Amino acid sequence: MKKILAIILLFYFPKVYTQTLENEISNIIKKSIHKTTDYSFTVYSTRQKKFVISINPHKPMIPASTNKLITAGVALLNLGKNFKIKTELFTNDKSLNDGIINGDLYIKGHGDPTFTTNDVRQLVMKLVEKKINKITGYIKVDDSFFEETFYRNEWIEDENLSVPLPPISAVTINNNTITMKVTGSGKLNRAAIIEPIDNFNHIKIINKTVTTSRKTKLRSTSNFTNGIEIITISGRIKKNSSTYISVPISNPSMLIGTILRNILIENGIDVNEKIVIEKVSRNRERIAVKETPLVDLIKPINKNSNNFFAEHLFLIIGANFAGGNGNPFDASQAINSFLKSQNVFDNNFNIVDGSGISRKNSMTSKLLTEFLLLTYLNPTVFEEFFNSLSIPQTDGTLFNRFENLFPPDRLRGKTGSLNGVASLAGYVTSASGDLLIFSINFNFHRDRSSKLKYLMDDLITTVANRL
């Protein structure tokens, strides 16, 4: 009977009903959270074409990883879903008919975070197909598409306590890490054996490990000095045990150059040992290219919250906006300019990274909901964007969420989580078939994140079931 009454009220008195629902939701929030917790919750009805829940809609909030929705969405809307990220091989030799590159071999990157050693092999196979057997010049690496190799704490002030990431670079390979196998000794208090899984002639390993009877706990640092990547591994490892550790490196350009050189040699191509960092000039001939579709980045970013991919996409947006040699400021300007051009902007919006790790990001729930509406209204990208989001009880960061939502796949969303931040935004189909767009955020000091996540799930489920 209550459900029938609710439907009648919604049909005949939609304004009164939604106001009653909003007041009910607001009261639930107030009773459930600590008085010092900031919160914001907006829901837009695509059927009614208006906000049906609007609680603190203009309050600036730290978005955490819901920030990735802006990064991914602007990339799709601005660059286009058919945009490709290229990694290219060039040469200054005009004729390769003699099987020799009489000059240099260049590799130029455009910020592809998915690029791996196997991709280098595929590029080298293009040289093998052309029957190249010798390169007289040097391997030259062009990393100029980004202004420099960036570390988060270099472009964002006071970022020392943020989530650590490998460097963000135009030339990227293997997530800008080197994987080491660490094996504990058979005797206590001895150093472990450390072996890189690939052969690199430009790294030096400093071993400060010790074998113990305790649980393994290892740390690593890297520093590029005088042409050598110096990697220090310290900590303890359990006796007679083995583990793998991924070490972020400080010079991705030298790493990819070394990997390229090794694979050339593996394929019988004679090449100079020297690796040079140098920009490709305009008169060079492209001889091979690896193209990664933009859409291949969107799903890992939105569904699995991949920070490394998000930061690269952020700088890709900036570099394309600036015409190359891009930096984080260009990326912020590009996103701000695009949002303003679409009339989705307010003075409380601030974006300094692509991942949402920074606490200097600021966004209102109203703006984020309006941006999701903008994406929904663009049929050329919406399906790709919608399918990139996590599905409750199925995949991604919502795998263990929304236990009471049936069926769970009527919701697609992106979570956000930092110390003191719990957020969620996305789309959910209501009981009446209305596609609702929502954004909810809690910034807190004295609440528990797990409690607020359950609260968000219950609030969104309630709204979806009542509208």
N, C-alpha and C positions, 0 to 999 in steps of 0.2 A: 504493500500500500504506500509506503514512504517513497519507494522508487517511482511509482505511478504519479504521485503528487509532485515529485521533483520534476518529472518530465512535463507535466501540465504547467507548472510554474515557469519552466524554461521556455515553453512554447508561447505562452500568453504574456508572460512578464519577464523577458530575458534580462532586462536591465536590473530589475529588482533582484532576480535570482543570482546573477553574477556578482552583484554587490554583496548579497548575503554570503555567497561562497567566499568572496574575498575577505570579508570580515571574519568568517569562520577560520580561514587559513591563517590570517594574521593573528588571531587569538591562539591558535595551536602553536604557532612559532613562538610567540611571547611566553607561553607557559612552558615551552620545551627547552629554551636556551638560557644561558646566563645573561644577566642584565647588561653586561659589558660587551656582548657579542653584536657586531654589526651584521645586518642582513639585507638582502634585496631579492625580490622574486617577481618576475614578469612573465605573463603568458599571453600570447597573441592568437586569436582565432582566425584562421584563414577563411572560414565560412562567413563569419560576421564582419571580417575585415576591421578588427579593432582589438585593443588590449582588453582581456577579460579578467586578468589579475594584474594589478599594478601596485606593488608594495615596495616603497622606497626606490622607485625606478631610476631616480637621478643621483643616487648615492654612489660616489666613486668607490670602487672595490678593487682589491688585488685579485686578478682573474685566475692566477696559476695557469694550468695547462689548457683551460678553455680559450686562452690566448691563441692557441694553435688553430682554432677555427678561423680566426682573422687571417693568419698567415696562409693557411691552405686555401681559404676561400678567395682571398685577394689574388693569389697566384692563378687560380683557375679562371676567375673573372677577368683579370687584367692581361695575363699572358696567353690564356686560352688553353683548353683541355688538350689540344694537339701540339702544344709546345714541347720541344725536346731539348734535353741538356746534353751538350756534346763534349766528348773528349777526342782530340784529333792528333794525328801524326802529320807533320809537314817536313819538307826538305827544301834546300836551296839548290838542289841539282835538277836541272830542267829535263834531263833525259836519263832514264833508268834502264835503257835497252842493253847496256853492257853488264848488268847484274851488280853494278857498284853504285852506291850513293857517294858521288864525289862532292862531299860537303858534309853538312850536319844533319842530324835527325832530331826534329823538335817534337815534343809532346806538349799539347796545350789543353788545359782543363778549364771548365766553366762551372765548377762547383758541384759536380755529381757525387753525392755522398754514398751512392750505391756501388761505385767503381771498385773492382777487386783485381787481384792478381790474374784471375782467369780472364778478365776483360783485356788485360795487357796481352795475354797470350793470343786472344782473338785478333788484336791489332797486329801483332807480329806475324800472324799467319797470312795477313794481307801482303807483307813483304816477302814471305816465303813463296806465295803464289806468283809474285812478280819476279821470282828467282834471284832475289837480292842475296849476295853472299859476303858483302863487305861494305863498311861505312868508313870513309877516310877521315871524316871530321869527328865532332863530339856529339854526345847526347846532350840536348839542351831542353830545359824544362821551362815552360812559360806559365807562370802562376799569376799573371797580371790582371786576370778578370776580376779578382778581388784586390783591393788596395794593398793588402798584406795578409799574412797568416794571423788570424785573430784568436786571442784567448779572451774568455768572457770577462775576466777581471781587468783586462786592459781597456775594454770599451764601456764597461758599466762600473761606475764608482761603487766602492763598498760591496763588491760581489764575492768577497773571500769566503763567505759562509754558504754560498749557493752550491747547487749540484755540480760536481766536477765533470768536465767534458774534455775530450781530445780537442786539439786545435781545429778551428774552422778555416778551410783553405780552398782556393780555386782548384788546385790540384789535390785530389783526395784519393786515398787508396786504403782498402781494408779497415775502414773506420779510423784511419790515421793511428793505427796501433800495430805493434809487433807482438806476436804471441810467443811466449817462452814456456818451455817445459822445465819445471823445477822438481828435482828428485831428492828426497832426504837421504842422508847417509845411513849406513847400517850401524853407525856408532854415534852416540850422543855427543853433543857439543862440537860436531864437525860441520863445516860448511856444506850446503846442498850443491848438487850439480845442476847448472843452468845451461839450457840449450835452446837457441832460437829454432823454431820449426822450419824457417827458411834460411838460406845462406846470404848473409849481408857482409860486404867487406868494408862498410863505413860505420860499423857500430863497435863500441867498446863496452863490455859488461863489467861493472864493479859489483862483486858478490859480497854482501854483508849479511848473509843468512846464517842461521845456526839450526842444527838438528836437535830437536827436543822430544820429550814424551808427551807434550801438550798438543792441543789442537792447532792446526796450521793457521798462521796469520801473517800474510806477506804484504809488503808495500813496495811501490816503485816510483822513481823519478827519472826524468830524462832532460838532457841539456845538450844542444848542438854547439860544439866548439871546435874551431879550426878544421872544419870538414868532417868531423867525427860526431856521431850521435852517442853520447855517453849515457848509458842506462845503469842506474843503481837499483839493485833489488835487495831489500833488507827484510828483517823479521824472522819468524820461526816457522819451521816445517816439521811435521811429525816424522819420527824415525821410520825408514823404509817405505815412505809414502810418496806418491807423485801427484802433481797438480799442474794446471796450466794457468798462466797469468797473462792478461792482455795489457801491454804497457803503452800508454799514449806517447807518441813521439813528438818532438818539437819541430822537426823540419820535414813535412810531408813531401816537399818537392825533391829533396835528396833521396827520400825513401822510394818514390815512384821511379826516379831516374835509375836507381840501383836495381830495382826489380826489372825494369825495362832492359837494362844492360844484361842482366843475368839470363833473361829469357831469349834475348838475341843470340847470346853465346850458346845456349842450349840448342838452338835451332841452326847452329853452324854458321852464324853470321859474325864475321870478324869486326870488332868494334873497339874504339879507343876507350881506355879506362876512365878518362876524365868526364865529369858531369858538370854542366854549366847551367846557371839560372839566367835565362835571357828571353826577352820578348820576341815573338815571331814577327818579322817584318811583312809588309803587305805583299811582296812579290814571291812569297814562298808557295810551293805546290803542295796541296793536301793529297796524301796518298792513302790514308785510312781514317775512319771515324767510327766511334761508338756513340750511339744516340739512345739516351734513356728517356722514355716518355715522362712528362711531368706527373701524369696520373699514377706512376709507379711509386712516387713519394707520398702521395696524399693519404693512401690507406695506412701505411706505417705511422704516419704523423698523427692522424685522427683516431684510428682504431687502437693503436698500441702506444701512442704518446711518445714516439721516438724523438728525443730532444736533439740528437746529432743531426738527423735529417731536417728537423724544423729550423735549426739555426742556419744550415746551408741554404735552405729554401728562402729564408729571410734575406740573406745576402744576395742570392740570385735575383730576387725581386729588386733589390737596391741597385745591383750592377746593371741590370737591363734598363732601369730608370735613368741611370747616370751615363749609359753608353759604355760600360766597362769600367774597370778600376773602381769597383763599388765598395762601399763601406757601410757600417751599421747606420750611420746618419742618413745615407742615401736610402736605405731600406725603410727607415722610419718616415722619411719625407715621401717616399713613393706610396706607402700605405695611407698616410694622412691625406695626400693629394687625391688618391683614388676614392677614399671614403667621402671626402668633401664633394667630389664631383658627382657622387651618388646621393648626396644629401643625407648621409648616415654619419653624423659626426657631432660631437659636443666638446666643450672645453675641458671636460673631465677625462677625456681619452688621452692616454699616453702609452706608446709602445716602444720599448727599447730593445726587445729581442723577439725571436720567432717562436721560442718554446714556452714562454710564460714562467721560466724559472725565476726571473728577477722580480723582486718586490717593488721595483720602480714602475712596473706596468700598472696602469689604472684604467678601469672601464666600468661603465654603468651597465646594469642588466638590460635596461631599455635599449641602449646602443647595440649590445650583442644580439638581442632578440631581433632588432630591426635589420641587422646585418644578415642574420639567418633568413629573415623574410626576403631580403634582396636576393640571396642565393636561390631561395625557393622560386622566386618569380623569374629566374633566368633558366629556361628549360634546356639551354645548351650545355649547362654544367651541373644542374641540380642532381640528376641521377647519379653522376659520378661522385659528387660531394656527399649525397645522402648515403650511398652505399659504402662510403669510406668510414662511416661512424660505427661505433661499437654497438652490438646488439646484446641486451641483457640475457644472462643465462646461456650465452652462445659463444661470444668471442670478445677479445680486447679487454679494456679496462672495466667494462661492465659485466664481465663474465659471472661474477658472484653477486650481482646486484639485482634488485627488483624481483624478489622472490614471490611477491603477491600480485604482480602484474600479469594478467592473462589476456591474450597470448603475449609473451614477452617481446616478440619481434615487432610489435606495433610501436615500439620506441627505438629511436636511434639517437645516441648522444655521445658527448665528449666530456670526460671527467676532468677535474682540476684538483690538485692536492699539493700543498706545501705545509710546513709547520705554521699553524694558525690560519690556514685557508682550506676551505672545502667548497667546491663549485661544480656545477653541472649545467650543460646547455644542450639543446637539440630539438628533436621533433617527436611528437607522440600523437597517435590517432585516438580520439576520444571514443567513448561508448556510442555516441551518435554518428560517428564517421567523420567528425571534424578534425582536420589536421591542425594540431596546436604546436606553436613554436614557443619554447620556454627557455628561461635562464634563471638560475638560482645560485646564490652565493652567500657564504658565511665567512666573515673574517673575525677571528676569535683569539682570545688569550687564555680563557679559563674553562672552555668547553673541551670535549673530546671529539676528535675527528670521526671516530667510528660511530658515535651517537648521531652526529650531524649528517653523516652519509645515510644512515637509516631514516632520519627525519626527512631528508630530501626525497628519498625513494617513496616514502609514505605520502608526502605532500603532492608529488607529481602524479602518483597513482590515484590519489583521491580526486584531484582535478580532472584527470583523464576519465575516470569512471562517472563523474558527475556532470560532465558537459556533453 
